[in-house]
């Protein structure tokens, strides 16, 4: 609905411009800004924006419209993030009904995460060909269908298949959101907007277990299937919000709409968007886009290191999630509902990372001014690493803290505050990696993030299942200590890239070696 209205407004604007010029096509702003090119012996007018201030260009939309579109994408990311671990509190009930162990039932979360990984292979490239809005809408609609199927699953095997398909369908915001934000905001503006998206989107995994925390103990919700029904209700609300309000932001698609409107208004078939005249079919474009994540992963050391860094951190994250029942329920004798409600602590930690935004923005502005003083209006992507340099040390500190204070003799507030610090540090790592890659690869950012999403979610999905036996065999304190030691080894990564990232990009065949315009 939102995109239909957007196309209608675009056509009305062109009609008004045409009326104001008394039908003089050559006086239209978009025609004045366009250029004529010849393809296969035929001459085409390649449609561009009216100029740098064209109000149809997402970069020139009112701030309120851009921020609302960002909020919707963050809400979608929060939805899919919540749907993955929402089954965690109901493992015992579902396992009992299906006659499997709780470790086997934990695969319902793991298989959802693995679905994310493989879904990213489709969603990222499709968004670069068909546009952002259609990708989001088709994905969330499909996810609603598969979540409903999981709620009605007659056996364990069916539940696993439907949960995998739901994860497969829900991957779009994980790889496309960065592109949506880049469509609307300059790199300087993204310092705030992407952090805002991350804080909202990342609350999902922490709040998912909270949403179904009281299902097992409820006297009214008599089945574990209510965790899926809750996820479906949330998904339905988000789907209709996107349908009603989410605009298309992808420039090639918007210019294609503009060219189509010009053809209809003028009867002149020569008006085309650039990719319409290049002679490459949608199938061919998708084929190239689907293979690009692996090409980038093979050739780009930045993506290889970022994949390793983020994947190991995600393994730590979801293994840490697995330990909540032993950390809080077994140690402090809490109910299932209260135990999973304490995931709110991690979500609070995500929000507290916002204290860094003014400082990082100031650093980014300073880098932009310094670049301008040197005769260029640009800054290096390495300035994005400040989030990680400020916050990443909080992760090992919080894990060591929780590992050795989660005892019945010590107040529950100690490990709870440690969980807040954990969320605080983890979100800064995510923001740093994503913003650095988006600015480093620009047009290829979605493809680069696609490979990272695939690897980290497949690995994380496996660790969800492995994590429970890990805690049972090693014990809570030593398991979290091992996670803390691994995290400590990773902590220097943002500092290393801050010093040497520019040199790596200079030798990179795909990363942007030019400065990023502010």
C-alpha positions in Angstrom: 0.0 0.0 0.0 2.8 2.4 0.9 4.7 1.7 -2.3 1.6 2.1 -4.4 0.9 5.5 -2.9 4.6 6.4 -3.4 4.4 5.5 -7.1 1.2 7.5 -7.5 2.7 10.6 -5.9 5.7 10.2 -8.2 3.4 10.2 -11.2 1.4 13.1 -9.9 4.6 15.1 -9.5 5.7 14.4 -13.0 2.3 15.4 -14.3 2.4 18.7 -12.5 5.9 19.4 -13.8 4.7 18.6 -17.3 1.7 20.9 -17.0 3.8 23.7 -15.7 6.0 23.5 -18.8 3.0 23.4 -21.1 3.9 19.9 -22.3 7.5 20.8 -23.1 9.3 17.5 -22.3 12.7 19.0 -22.7 12.0 21.5 -19.9 11.3 18.7 -17.4 13.9 18.7 -14.6 14.5 15.0 -14.8 15.0 15.2 -18.6 17.4 18.2 -18.2 19.4 16.1 -15.7 19.3 12.9 -17.8 21.7 11.8 -20.5 21.2 10.0 -23.8 23.0 6.7 -24.4 22.8 4.2 -27.2 22.4 0.5 -26.5 22.1 -2.2 -29.2 21.7 0.5 -31.9 18.9 2.2 -30.1 19.0 5.6 -28.4 17.6 5.9 -24.8 17.1 8.7 -22.4 18.5 7.6 -19.1 16.3 9.0 -16.3 18.0 10.6 -13.3 16.9 12.6 -10.3 15.8 16.1 -11.1 18.9 17.4 -9.4 20.7 17.2 -6.1 17.6 18.5 -4.3 15.0 16.2 -5.9 12.4 15.6 -3.1 11.8 12.1 -4.6 15.4 11.1 -3.7 15.3 9.3 -0.3 18.3 11.4 0.8 16.1 14.5 0.5 13.1 13.2 2.3 11.9 15.1 5.4 13.8 13.8 8.5 10.5 12.6 10.1 9.8 10.4 7.1 13.3 8.9 7.1 13.3 8.3 10.8 9.9 6.6 10.7 11.1 4.3 7.9 14.2 3.5 10.0 11.9 2.8 13.0 9.9 0.3 11.0 13.0 -1.6 9.8 14.3 -1.6 13.4 10.9 -3.0 14.5 11.1 -5.7 11.8 14.7 -6.6 12.9 13.4 -6.8 16.5 10.6 -9.1 15.4 12.8 -11.6 13.7 15.3 -11.5 16.4 12.6 -12.2 19.0 11.1 -15.0 17.0 14.3 -17.0 17.2 14.7 -17.6 20.9 11.0 -17.2 21.8 10.7 -21.0 22.2 13.4 -21.1 24.9 11.1 -21.1 28.0 8.8 -23.9 26.6 11.5 -26.5 25.9 10.4 -28.8 28.7 6.7 -28.8 27.7 7.3 -29.2 24.0 9.9 -31.9 24.6 7.5 -33.8 26.8 4.7 -33.7 24.3 6.9 -34.8 21.4 8.7 -37.4 23.4 12.2 -36.0 22.9 14.9 -34.6 25.2 15.2 -30.9 26.1 18.5 -30.8 24.2 16.7 -32.0 21.1 13.9 -29.5 21.5 16.5 -26.7 21.8 17.0 -27.3 18.1 13.8 -25.3 17.5 15.9 -22.2 18.3 19.0 -23.5 16.6 17.3 -24.4 13.4 15.6 -21.0 13.3 19.0 -19.3 13.5 20.4 -21.6 10.8 17.4 -20.6 8.6 18.5 -17.0 9.1 21.9 -17.8 7.7 20.6 -19.5 4.5 17.8 -16.9 4.1 20.4 -14.2 4.0 21.8 -15.7 0.8 18.5 -15.0 -0.9 17.3 -11.8 0.8 20.5 -9.8 0.4 20.9 -10.2 -3.4 17.1 -10.0 -4.0 17.0 -6.6 -2.3 19.8 -5.4 -4.6 17.7 -6.4 -7.7 14.0 -6.0 -6.8 14.2 -3.4 -4.0 14.0 -3.2 -0.2 10.2 -3.0 0.4 9.1 -6.0 -1.6 11.8 -8.0 0.0 10.7 -7.1 3.5 7.0 -7.6 2.8 7.4 -11.0 1.1 9.7 -12.2 3.8 7.6 -11.3 6.8 4.5 -12.6 5.1 6.2 -16.0 4.5 7.5 -16.0 8.0 3.9 -15.5 9.4 2.8 -18.6 7.4 5.6 -20.8 8.7 5.3 -19.6 12.3 1.6 -20.5 12.2 2.5 -23.9 10.8 5.0 -24.4 13.6 2.3 -23.6 16.1 0.1 -26.4 14.6 3.0 -28.9 14.1 1.8 -32.4 14.8 5.2 -33.8 15.6 8.8 -32.9 16.4 10.0 -33.3 12.8 7.3 -31.0 11.4 8.1 -28.4 14.1 11.8 -28.3 13.1 11.0 -28.0 9.4 8.5 -25.1 9.9 10.9 -23.3 12.3 13.7 -23.6 9.8 11.5 -22.2 7.0 10.4 -19.4 9.3 14.0 -18.4 10.0 14.7 -18.7 6.2 11.9 -16.2 5.5 12.9 -13.8 8.3 16.5 -12.9 7.3 15.8 -9.8 5.2 16.4 -7.1 7.9 19.7 -8.8 9.0 21.3 -8.0 5.6 19.0 -5.3 4.0 18.6 -2.9 6.8 22.0 -1.4 6.3 21.2 -0.8 2.7 17.9 0.9 3.6 19.6 3.3 6.0 22.3 4.0 3.4 19.6 4.8 0.9 18.3 7.6 3.1 21.1 9.0 5.1 24.6 10.3 4.4 27.5 8.5 6.1 27.8 11.2 8.7 24.1 10.9 9.5 24.4 7.1 9.8 26.4 7.6 12.9 23.2 8.1 14.8 20.6 6.3 12.6 22.4 3.0 12.3 23.1 3.0 16.0 19.4 3.7 16.6 18.4 0.8 14.3 20.9 -1.5 16.1 19.6 -0.7 19.6 16.0 -1.3 18.5 16.8 -4.4 16.4 19.0 -6.0 18.9 16.5 -5.8 21.7 14.6 -8.6 19.9 16.9 -11.6 20.8 17.0 -10.4 24.4 13.2 -9.8 24.6 12.1 -12.9 22.7 12.3 -15.2 25.8 10.7 -12.5 27.9 7.6 -12.5 25.6 7.0 -16.2 26.3 8.5 -16.4 29.7 5.2 -16.9 31.6 3.6 -19.3 29.1 4.7 -22.5 31.0 3.4 -21.3 34.3 0.2 -19.6 33.1 -3.1 -21.1 34.3 -4.7 -19.8 31.1 -2.2 -20.7 28.3 -2.4 -24.5 28.6 0.1 -25.3 25.8 3.6 -24.5 24.8 2.2 -23.6 21.3 1.2 -20.2 22.7 4.9 -19.1 22.3 4.4 -19.5 18.5 1.0 -17.8 18.6 2.5 -14.8 20.4 5.2 -14.7 17.7 2.5 -14.8 15.0 0.6 -12.0 16.6 3.7 -9.8 16.7 4.6 -10.7 13.1 1.1 -9.9 11.9 1.2 -6.4 13.5 4.6 -5.7 12.0 3.5 -7.0 8.5 0.5 -4.6 8.4 2.6 -1.7 9.6 5.2 -2.3 6.8 2.4 -2.8 4.2 0.8 0.5 5.2 3.8 2.7 5.8 7.2 1.3 4.7 8.4 3.2 1.5 10.7 1.9 -1.1 14.2 3.5 -0.8 16.4 1.7 -3.3 17.5 4.2 -5.9 17.5 1.9 -9.0 13.9 0.8 -8.4 12.7 4.4 -7.8 14.3 5.6 -11.0 12.7 2.6 -12.8 9.3 3.8 -11.5 10.1 7.3 -12.6 11.0 6.1 -16.1 7.8 4.0 -16.3 5.7 7.0 -15.3 7.4 9.2 -17.9 6.7 6.6 -20.6 3.0 6.5 -19.7 2.6 10.2 -19.5 4.4 11.1 -22.7 4.0 7.9 -24.8 7.8 8.1 -25.4 9.3 4.7 -25.0 12.9 5.9 -24.8 12.8 6.9 -21.1 14.6 4.2 -19.2 16.4 3.6 -15.9 20.0 2.6 -16.5 19.7 -1.1 -15.5 16.7 -1.4 -17.9 18.8 -0.8 -21.0 21.9 -2.8 -20.0 20.4 -6.0 -21.5 20.7 -8.0 -18.3 17.6 -9.9 -17.3 16.4 -10.2 -13.7 17.4 -13.8 -13.7 21.0 -12.9 -14.8 21.2 -10.1 -12.2 20.0 -12.4 -9.4 22.6 -15.0 -10.5 25.4 -12.5 -10.3 24.1 -11.1 -7.0 23.7 -14.6 -5.4 27.3 -15.4 -6.2 28.8 -12.1 -5.1 28.8 -12.9 -1.3 31.2 -15.8 -1.9 33.3 -13.9 -4.3 33.8 -11.1 -1.7 34.4 -13.7 1.0 37.1 -15.3 -1.1 39.0 -12.1 -2.1 38.4 -9.8 0.8 40.5 -10.1 4.0 38.3 -7.5 5.7 35.2 -9.7 5.3 37.1 -12.8 6.3 38.4 -11.3 9.6 35.0 -9.6 10.3 33.2 -12.9 9.7 35.5 -14.6 12.2 35.2 -11.8 14.7 31.4 -11.5 14.6 30.8 -15.3 14.4 32.8 -16.0 17.5 31.0 -13.2 19.4 27.6 -14.6 18.3 28.7 -18.1 19.5 29.5 -16.4 22.8 26.1 -14.6 22.8 23.9 -17.6 22.2 26.0 -19.9 24.4 25.6 -17.3 27.1 21.8 -17.3 26.5 21.8 -21.1 27.1 23.1 -20.6 30.6 20.3 -18.5 32.0 18.5 -21.5 33.5 21.6 -22.6 35.3 22.8 -19.1 36.2 19.5 -17.8 37.6 16.9 -20.6 37.9 19.2 -23.3 39.5 21.4 -20.9 41.5 18.7 -18.6 42.9 15.7 -21.0 42.7 13.6 -18.7 40.5 10.5 -19.7 38.5 10.8 -20.2 34.8 8.9 -17.0 34.1 11.1 -14.9 36.3 14.3 -16.5 34.9 13.5 -15.6 31.3 12.2 -12.2 32.3 15.7 -11.4 33.5 16.8 -11.3 29.8 15.5 -7.7 30.1 18.9 -6.9 31.6 20.7 -7.6 28.3 18.2 -5.4 26.5 18.8 -2.6 29.0 22.6 -3.0 28.3 21.9 -2.5 24.6 20.2 0.8 25.2 22.9 2.1 27.5 25.4 1.9 24.6 23.6 5.0 23.3 25.8 7.1 25.6 28.6 6.7 23.1 26.7 8.2 20.2 27.5 11.9 20.9 31.2 11.2 21.3 31.4 9.0 18.2 29.5 11.6 16.2 31.9 14.2 17.4 34.8 12.0 16.3 33.2 11.5 12.9 32.6 15.3 12.5 36.2 15.9 13.4 37.4 13.4 10.9 35.2 15.0 8.2 36.5 18.5 9.0 40.1 17.3 8.9 39.5 15.6 5.5 38.0 18.8 4.2 41.0 20.8 5.4 43.1 18.6 3.3 41.0 19.4 0.2 38.6 16.5 0.3 35.1 16.2 1.6 35.4 12.7 3.0 36.5 10.5 5.9 37.8 7.0 6.3 35.6 4.1 7.4 38.0 3.4 10.3 36.3 6.2 12.3 33.4 3.8 12.7 35.5 1.6 14.9 35.2 3.9 17.9 32.0 2.2 19.1 33.9 -1.1 19.4 37.0 0.5 20.9 34.9 2.1 23.6 32.5 -0.8 24.4 34.1 -4.1 23.4 36.1 -4.5 26.6 32.8 -4.7 28.5 32.1 -8.2 27.2 35.0 -10.1 28.8 34.7 -8.0 32.0 31.0 -8.9 32.3 31.5 -12.6 31.6 34.3 -12.9 34.2 32.1 -10.9 36.6 29.1 -13.2 36.1 31.1 -16.4 36.2 32.4 -15.8 39.7 29.6 -14.0 41.4 26.6 -16.2 40.4 26.4 -18.0 43.8 23.5 -18.3 46.2 25.5 -16.5 48.8 25.9 -13.4 46.5 23.0 -11.1 45.7 21.2 -11.9 42.4 21.8 -8.2 41.5 25.5 -9.0 40.8 25.0 -11.3 37.9 22.0 -9.3 36.7 24.1 -6.1 36.5 26.8 -8.1 34.7 24.2 -9.1 32.1 23.5 -5.4 31.5 27.3 -4.8 31.0 27.4 -7.8 28.6 24.6 -6.3 26.4 26.3 -2.9 26.6 29.5 -4.3 25.2 28.0 -6.7 22.6 25.9 -4.1 20.8 29.0 -1.9 20.3 30.8 -4.7 18.5 27.8 -5.3 16.2 27.5 -1.5 15.4 31.2 -1.3 14.7 31.4 -4.3 12.4 28.3 -3.4 10.4 29.0 0.3 9.9 32.6 -0.3 9.0 31.7 -2.8 6.3 28.8 -0.7 5.0 31.1 2.3 4.5 34.0 0.1 3.2 31.9 -1.7 0.5 29.0 0.7 -0.1 27.3 -0.8 -3.2 28.4 -4.3 -2.3 27.7 -3.9 1.4 24.6 -6.2 1.4 26.6 -8.9 -0.3 29.4 -8.7 2.2 27.0 -8.7 5.1 25.2 -11.7 3.5 28.2 -14.0 3.9 28.8 -12.8 7.5 25.2 -13.5 8.3 25.3 -17.0 6.8 28.4 -18.0 8.8 27.5 -16.5 12.1 24.0 -17.8 12.3 24.8 -21.3 11.2 27.5 -21.4 13.8 25.3 -19.9 16.4 22.5 -22.3 15.6 24.7 -25.2 16.3 26.0 -23.8 19.6 22.4 -23.4 20.9 22.2 -27.1 20.9 25.7 -27.7 22.1 25.5 -25.1 24.8 23.2 -27.0 27.2 25.4 -30.1 27.4 28.4 -27.7 27.7 27.0 -26.2 30.9 26.0 -29.6 32.2 29.5 -31.1 31.7 31.7 -28.1 32.6 29.5 -26.4 35.1 28.2 -22.8 35.0 31.2 -21.0 36.3 33.8 -22.7 34.1 31.6 -22.5 31.0 31.2 -18.7 31.3 34.9 -18.4 32.2 35.8 -20.1 29.0 33.5 -17.7 27.1 35.2 -14.8 28.9 38.7 -16.0 27.9 37.7 -16.3 24.2 36.1 -12.9 24.3 39.3 -11.4 25.9 41.3 -12.7 23.0 39.0 -10.9 20.5 38.9 -7.6 22.3 41.9 -6.0 20.5 40.3 -6.5 17.1 38.7 -3.0 16.7 42.0 -1.4 17.8 44.0 -3.4 15.3 41.6 -2.5 12.4 41.7 1.2 13.5 45.4 1.2 13.0 45.8 -1.1 9.9 42.4 -1.2 8.3 43.2 1.6 5.8 46.2 -0.3 4.5 44.1 -3.4 4.0 41.5 -1.5 2.1 44.1 0.0 -0.2 45.1 -3.6 -1.3 41.5 -4.7 -1.6 39.9 -5.3 -5.0 36.3 -4.6 -3.9 36.5 -2.3 -0.9 36.1 1.4 -1.5 39.5 2.9 -1.8 38.0 6.3 -2.3 37.1 8.4 0.7 33.5 8.2 1.9 31.6 11.4 1.2 30.2 13.0 4.3 
